[in-house]
């Protein structure tokens, strides 16, 4: 069961993995067949190709958990008016609608989901969105 949130570096490596998956041009329907070996095979291939960016095979549920937690926090900030209106968002269901539930499944939703990055005119936070939020008075609801 996932417990420890991913570090900003792990999130950045995940985003590089998603770039790799997209380069492989795998049909999403193939990823959604109930065969975890397709998604895990892509992760193994990434790890062999980029050993310095290698990710553990058991990272999938933590990625899903962290993305769900980010979505929950974003919804809370949006509802409270702490963030600017988001184009195309009329209800909370419009916020990150295509992320996977936490099901440990490396399907098309999980293998196309990136962690957000944050950047201001003076600082690049990369995937350390928690620090961006703290620096800008946006406190997590967790």
C-alpha positions as CSV (number, residue, x, y, z in Angstrom):
1,X,0.0,0.0,0.0
2,X,1.4,3.4,-0.9
3,X,2.5,5.5,2.0
4,X,5.4,7.9,1.3
5,X,4.8,10.6,-1.2
6,X,7.2,10.7,-4.1
7,X,10.0,13.3,-4.1
8,X,10.2,16.0,-6.7
9,X,13.1,14.1,-8.3
10,X,11.0,10.9,-8.5
11,X,8.2,13.0,-10.0
12,X,10.6,14.4,-12.6
13,X,11.8,10.9,-13.5
14,X,8.2,9.8,-13.8
15,X,7.6,12.7,-16.3
16,X,10.6,11.5,-18.3
17,X,9.2,8.0,-18.3
18,X,5.9,9.4,-19.7
19,X,7.9,11.1,-22.5
20,X,9.5,7.7,-23.2
21,X,6.1,5.9,-23.2
22,X,4.8,8.5,-25.8
23,X,7.9,7.9,-28.0
24,X,7.1,4.2,-28.0
25,X,3.7,5.0,-29.7
26,X,1.9,2.2,-27.8
27,X,-1.8,1.9,-28.7
28,X,-3.8,2.9,-25.6
29,X,-6.1,0.0,-26.2
30,X,-3.2,-2.4,-25.7
31,X,-2.3,-0.7,-22.4
32,X,-5.9,-1.1,-21.2
33,X,-6.1,-4.8,-21.8
34,X,-5.9,-6.4,-18.4
35,X,-2.3,-7.4,-18.9
36,X,0.0,-5.5,-16.5
37,X,3.0,-6.8,-18.3
38,X,2.6,-4.3,-21.2
39,X,2.9,-1.3,-18.9
40,X,5.5,-2.9,-16.6
41,X,7.5,-3.9,-19.7
42,X,7.6,-0.3,-20.8
43,X,8.9,0.6,-17.3
44,X,11.5,-2.1,-17.5
45,X,12.6,-0.9,-21.0
46,X,12.9,2.7,-19.7
47,X,14.9,1.5,-16.7
48,X,17.3,-0.4,-19.0
49,X,17.6,2.5,-21.4
50,X,18.0,5.2,-18.8
51,X,19.5,3.6,-15.7
52,X,20.2,6.9,-14.0
53,X,16.5,7.7,-14.2
54,X,15.3,4.1,-13.2
55,X,12.1,3.8,-11.3
56,X,11.0,0.9,-9.1
57,X,8.4,-1.4,-10.7
58,X,6.1,-0.9,-7.7
59,X,5.9,2.9,-8.2
60,X,2.5,2.8,-10.0
61,X,0.2,3.0,-7.0
62,X,2.2,5.8,-5.4
63,X,2.1,7.8,-8.7
64,X,-1.7,7.3,-8.8
65,X,-2.0,8.3,-5.1
66,X,0.1,11.4,-5.5
67,X,-1.8,12.5,-8.6
68,X,-5.1,12.0,-6.8
69,X,-3.9,14.0,-3.8
70,X,-2.7,16.8,-6.1
71,X,-6.2,16.8,-7.8
72,X,-7.9,16.9,-4.4
73,X,-5.8,19.8,-3.2
74,X,-6.3,21.7,-6.6
75,X,-10.1,21.3,-6.2
76,X,-9.9,22.6,-2.7
77,X,-7.9,25.7,-3.8
78,X,-10.2,26.2,-6.8
79,X,-13.3,26.0,-4.6
80,X,-11.9,28.5,-2.1
81,X,-10.9,30.9,-4.8
82,X,-7.2,30.7,-3.9
83,X,-6.2,30.1,-7.5
84,X,-7.2,31.9,-10.7
85,X,-10.0,30.5,-12.7
86,X,-8.9,27.6,-14.9
87,X,-9.9,27.7,-18.5
88,X,-12.6,25.1,-19.3
89,X,-13.3,24.3,-15.7
90,X,-16.9,24.8,-14.6
91,X,-17.2,22.0,-12.0
92,X,-14.7,20.0,-10.0
93,X,-15.3,17.1,-12.3
94,X,-13.5,19.1,-15.0
95,X,-10.3,19.2,-13.0
96,X,-7.9,16.5,-14.1
97,X,-10.7,14.3,-15.3
98,X,-8.5,11.7,-17.0
99,X,-6.3,10.6,-14.2
100,X,-6.5,7.0,-13.0
101,X,-8.0,5.9,-9.7
102,X,-5.6,4.2,-7.4
103,X,-5.7,0.7,-8.7
104,X,-2.0,-0.2,-9.3
105,X,-2.9,-0.7,-13.0
106,X,-0.4,0.7,-15.5
107,X,-3.0,1.5,-18.1
108,X,-3.4,4.3,-20.6
109,X,-4.6,6.9,-18.0
110,X,-1.6,6.2,-15.7
111,X,0.9,6.0,-18.5
112,X,-0.2,9.3,-19.9
113,X,-0.4,11.3,-16.6
114,X,2.4,13.7,-15.8
115,X,3.1,15.5,-12.6
116,X,2.6,19.3,-12.9
117,X,5.5,21.6,-12.9
118,X,5.6,25.1,-11.4
119,X,7.6,28.1,-12.6
120,X,7.5,31.8,-11.9
121,X,9.4,34.7,-13.5
122,X,12.2,34.2,-11.0
123,X,12.2,30.6,-10.0
124,X,11.7,27.2,-11.6
125,X,10.2,24.8,-9.1
126,X,10.1,21.9,-11.5
127,X,7.9,19.2,-10.0
128,X,8.2,20.6,-6.5
129,X,4.7,22.0,-6.6
130,X,4.4,21.6,-2.8
131,X,7.2,24.2,-2.3
132,X,5.5,26.5,-4.9
133,X,2.3,26.3,-2.9
134,X,4.0,27.1,0.4
135,X,5.9,30.0,-1.2
136,X,2.6,31.4,-2.5
137,X,0.4,30.8,0.5
138,X,-1.5,27.8,-1.0
139,X,-1.6,25.3,1.8
140,X,-2.4,21.7,1.2
141,X,-5.7,20.4,2.6
142,X,-4.0,17.2,3.8
